[in-house]
Amino acid sequence: MTPHSCNITGLYQCQGDECAFNGVCDKNGCTYNPYGRGAHDYYGYDDVVDTTEPFTVVTQFLTNDNTSSGTLIEIRRLYVQGSEVIQNVATTFNNHSIDSLTNEFCGAPGIAPGFTRLGGLAEMGEALQRGMVFVMSVWNDQGGNMTWLDSGSNGPCTAVESGPAVIVVEDPTTNVTFSNIRWGDIGSTYRFGGGNGNGWGHGGHGHGHGWGNNGWSNPGWPWGGWPKFSWW
């Protein structure tokens, strides 16, 4: 998950240097990528989150005063698959265990300087308060072959297999289904359990709002596909 911050409110068309990496919007964002943080068996084919099967992605936004009008201080992620609620994998950062995006993590040297410079989580929260259009899509990268997302230290794909031309030839039916999209208080947006055991989840701590959706990545996409949920 990767939020991005901007120092411009409302619709705005950047010009020249404003559109560059040091411009009005942060390009790299603050990222929590389980694979990039060393959890190579957490998300993918037959992994903890098995991308060959349907699963629900839940994103939770927590504030400093546990209200929906407070300052955003943390973004959490969890998954629901079958009858199991799967918490985000915890990794070590500065000798502490972390599993979410926080000011401490995003503001640390070298992690997300552009995101922090343009207001970080607080600015992200203000932008969400103003209202956003929720957009989900499957897309490719003609210039970089998605190597910044799922190659090298960020994932198991190679620059060759991630190329759009290769994907079109080898996996022409690549597709994804997004369904059951919900928005509401934390713990209210997802179900878990099978058969008569279905129930609403009440996981997570604090108060705020969360997004939940049931997504399925076609196994034809390299490594099961990466759902991309970036907040601008």
Buried (B, 14 or more C-beta within 10 A) or exposed (E): BBBBBBEBEEEEEEEEEEEEEEBBBBEBBBBBBBBBBEBEEBBBEEBBBBBBEBBBBBBBBBBBEEEEEBBBBBBBBBBBBEEEBBBBBBBEBEEEEBBBBBBBBBBBEEBBBBBBEBBBBBBBBBBBEEEEEEEEEBEBEEEEBBBEBBBEEBBBBBEEBBBBEBBEEEBEEBEBEBEEEBEEBBBBBBBBBEEEEEEEBEBBEBBBBBBBBBBBBBBBBBBBBBBEBEBB
